[in-house]
């Protein structure tokens, strides 16, 4: 199981995939790997792909390096940096799935964010799953089975991942990335066991500061004016993060596109080539929109941890109906332990009922964000609801 050592907290899932990928085995032709954000769906999917492709166990690490670089000829990847996976991309991948493996035991196609497929795109994939090509394996990743069409789910073997333990993630950051153990534990706790976010918080002081800004801003809200100001400030944070993440990539993409068209960087684009550049620019715009929405979603995740801390503190200090809780006086295990004093103040003022209003407001905000409502309006509505939480006792 040494090959799966970097897969944190998923021992049972790794054992299942190891048995399926072992030489002489007969893996299902399609797998659906589900689990909460940060549980490592993509990481374990690519490990599985390498194990399936490699002809021997000794060859796995070499194949895995190619899989990570997306250079192995027997690997196909369907993903998107925008809000949906385009149907043309799905058709291209499905068409290539009917070729025999060129080097490995299997051809493997990984679909990240399979929940971003529209119904029409899903139906393109369905045809390949109904008549699976020999020696081709599909690996789909999604938060939950409910995110995919029933016809897709029924043709896959489901594998559910669990939320990794904070201690396991901290140990990985300490061993692999050299992060101080105390810092690693704090990052894993604040990331709520999201592996990628924990690594970002542990290694990037700016990422940690951005998260602190979110929590401090939410804790400072007292009036409707505060609510609107905090919404605007956090919206700027999300936009700045998205711009920083995409600027360098977009410049590189444009330069690469110019070179592929035989043009020097900065040269005028001939009329007959403008369609290709417009298509690239449209993709970049869509990716930028997704970047902002993803940034707002991360903000909502942090806010949810904060308001759940308030609920937990309220429940442990006071039972339902104002009666003392059996756990009164105990110290709750908070995600945002650094702000325990302010959380206790909110819990005392809001009580559990008011805090649950704030939690429900975040859940509503996430649902609205998923329906493509303007992110700024989503945040404004959320914090307006939070202002009223204290009156919902």
N, C-alpha and C positions, 0 to 999 in steps of 0.2 A: 504493500500500500504506500510505499515511499513516493511513488509518482503523484499521489493525491495529497501529499503533505501540506500543500499550500491552500487546500480547500478547508476553510475554517468552520468548525462546528457542524459538519455535514457527514459524519462518519457513516451513517446508515446509507445515505444516498450514494456516497463514494463506493461503498461495498457493492451496492446494486449495479452501478455502472461498470465497476471492475469485472464483475462476473459476466455482464453482457458483452464486454469488449475483449474478454480473454480469448486467446487463440483457440479455435475449435468451437467457439460459442455460436449462438444463432440469435443475434440481437433483433429486437423488434424493428420494423422498417421506419417507424416514426415515434418520437418521444416528445412529451410536453413537460418541460421543467418549469415548475411554478414556485413562487415563494415571495415573501415580503421584500420591499426595496432594500438593497444592500445585503441580501442573503447570499449573493454570489452566483446568481443564475447563469450569467454569461461566462464567468470564470470556469464553472464546472462543465458547462456545455463545450467549451473549447478544449478542456482537458479530455473530455469524452471523445470528441472528434479526433484528437491526436491518437488516443488509445485505439480507436477503431481503424484508423488509417495505417498505423505502424504495423509492419509485418512481424516484428518481434518486440518483446518488452525492452530489449536493449536499444532499440531504435526509437523508443517513444520520445525521449527528450529532444532528439534532433528534429523529429517531425513536429513536436510541440512548438519549437522555436519558429519553424516555418508557418505553422498555424497562426501563431501570434502575429507574425509579420504579414499574414494573409497572402503568402507566396506559394503555398503548396498547391500543386495542380489538382489534387483530389478534394480540395476544400472549396465550398461555395458559401458565401455570406450574403444574407438579405437583411438590410438594416436601413435606418433613415436618420438623418439629422433634422428632419422637419417633423410635422405633426402626424403624417401618415406615410405608410409604405406605398409607393406608387405601383399601379397595376402593371405598367410596362416593365418595371424592374422585376416583379414577380414572374412575368411571362418569360423573361430572359433566363432567370434562374431555373425555372421549371423545365425549359427546353434543354438546358445543359445537363439536367439531372439524368437524362437517358443515356449519356455516354458511360462507357465502362471505366473503371479506375485506371489511371495511367501508371501509377507506381504502387499504391497501397492496396490493402485488402478491400476497402470500401471507399466510395465517394460519400462525403458527408456534407450536408447543407444545414447551416445554422441560421435560424431566423431570430434575431434579437428583436425585442419589443413586438412580438407577434400580435399583441393586442392593438397595435397601430395599423393593422390591415383592415381595410373596409370590407364590406360584404362581397363586393365584386372581386377584390383582390383575393379574399379567402377562397372564393369559388375557383379561381385559377389554380391555387395550391391544392384544392380538394381533388382535382382530377389526378394529380400526381400521387396523392395519398390513396386514392381508390384503386389505382393500377400501379403499384409501386415498382419502379425499375429494379432489376436484380442488382444486388450489391450496392444499393444506394440507401443511405440512412438520413432521415430528416430529424433535426433537433430544434424544437420550438421553445422559446422562452417567453414567459408572460407572468404578471403578478398573480393571477388566479385562473382556474379553469373557466370561470364564468366570463372571462374577457374574450373568449373565442366562441365561434359558432359551434353548436352541438354536433354538427356533422364533422367538423374538424376534430373535436375532442374525442368522438367515438372511434376515430381511426388512429389514435395515438396511445402510447403507454404513458400514463401520468406518473410523475415523480415530484413529490412535494418537498421543498426545502424548509428548514426551520430557521428561526431567528438565532443567530450565533450568540453565545454568551459574551458579555463584555470582557471577561478575563481572557477568553480565547483570542479575541481580536487584539487586545493589548499585548498578549504574548507574541502574536505574529508581528505586530508593529515593532516591538522591541527586538525580536530575533532577526527579522528580515530587513527592516529599515533603520535599525540602530537608534530608535526613539527611546528616550529615557522612560523607564517603566511607569513612573507616576504620570508623566505627560501622556503616555500611551493609554493609560487607564482613563484619564480624564477625557481624552479625545474619543475613545470608544463609548464612554457613557454619554457624552454630549451628542454623539452621532446616533445614539439609540441603536447601537449594533449594526449600523450601516457601514460596511467595510470600506467602500470607496470614500465616503464622507469622513470616516475616522482617519484615514490616511491623510486626507486633505487638511483636516484640522490639526493633525499632529505635525505636519511638515510645513504648513503654510501659515505664518503668523497673521497674514492679512485675512485668510479664511476664518481664523478664530476670532479676529476682531470684528469681521462682518457679522458673525453669529451673535457676538456680544451686543452689537449695535441693535440687532433685532430684539433681543430679550430686554435690554435696557429701555428701548423705545416703547415696547408694549407695557412694561412695568410702570412707566411714567404717565400713562394715559389716565386723566382724571375727567376731562371735559370733552365735549364734541369737537371743540377746536383742536384739542390735543390729538384726538382720533384722526382728524383729517390731515393734520400736520405729520403725524407718524406714518399714515398711509402714503403720503407723497414722498417722504424721506426714504421709506423702504422700497418704494417703486423705483426711485433713483438708484438705490443699491442694486436691485435686480437688473436694471438696464445697464449700469456700469459693468457689472460682472459679465453680462452677455456680450457687451461690446468688446471687452478685453479678451474674452475667450475666442471670439470669431475674427477679430481684426487681422491678426497675423495669418490665420488660416486662409482667409479670403484673399489676401494679397498674394500668398503663395499659389492659390488656385488660379487666380487671374493670370499670373506670370506663366504658369504651366500651360494654361489654355492658349495664351499668345504664342508660346513656343511651338505648341502642337499645330498651330495654324501657320507656322513659318513667319511669325511677326516678331519684331523686337519689342521689348518691354516699353510701353508708352507710345508705341506707334499708332497711327490712325488705322482704324479697322475698316477694311473694304466692305462695301454694301453687301456683297454676297456672303460675307462671314459674320454679319451682325446677328443673325438669328441664333448662332451657337453661343455668342457672348450674352445675348439677352436671356437665353435659357439658364446659363450659369448664374447670372445676376438674380434671376427669379428664385433659383434654388437657394442662393445666399440669403435673400430676403426672408424666405420661409424658415430657414435655419435660424436666422436672427430672432424671428418671432417665437420659435420654439425655445430658444435660449432664454428669452425673457420669461416665458411661461414656466420653464423649468426652474428659473431663479425664484419666481414667486412661489412655486410649489415647495421649494426648499424652505422658504420663509414660513409657509404655512405649517410645515412639518415641525420646525422649531417652536412655533407658537403653540402647536398642539401639545408638545412636551411641557411647555410652561403651564398651560391651563390645566393639564392633567395633574401636574404637581400641586396646583392649587386645590383641585378636587380631592386628591389624596390627603393633603394636609388638613383640609376641612373635615373629611370623614374620620380621620384619626383623632381629631380634637373634639369632635362633636358628633353624636349619632343622629339618626333620623328624628325629626320632630323636636330637635333641640336637646334630646336626652344625651347624657355623657356616653361617649363611645367606650367599649371595653378596652380599646387600644389607646384611650386618651393618655397623653403624656409620653407615648412612644415616639421615637424619632423615625419619620418616614424616609424611605430611600428615594431621594429626589434625583431626577435627571439634571436639573439646574440647581444643584446643591449650593453653588456659590451665591445664589440669591435667596437662600432659605428665609432670611429675615423678612424681606419684602413679600415673598410668597406667603408667609404666615400672616402678614398684615392683610393681604387680599383675602385669604381664607377666612380670617376673622370677620371681615366686612361683608364678603359675598355669601359666606356659608356654602355648603355643598350645592344647593339648588342654583345659586347665582353662578358658581363656577361651571356647573354643567351647561348653563346657557352659553358661556364663552366657548366651551368645547364644541357644542352643537354649531355655534357660529363658524368655527374653523372648518368643520365637516361640510357645512353648507357652502363655504367659500371654495373648498376643493371641488365640490360638485359643479359649481358655477364655472370655475376655471376649466374644467373638463368639457363644458358646453361652449367653450370659446368666447365667453363673456370677457370684455376688456379687463385685463389684470388690475389696472388702477381702480376701476369701479368695484372689483371684487374686494380689494383691500379696504376701500372706504366703507363698504357695507359691513365688512367684518368688524372693523373697529367701532363703527357706530353701534353695533350690537353689543360689543364688549362694554361700552359706556353704560348701557342699561343693565348689565349683568348684576350690579350691586342692588338694583331694585327688585330683582326676581328671587327674593328670599322666601 
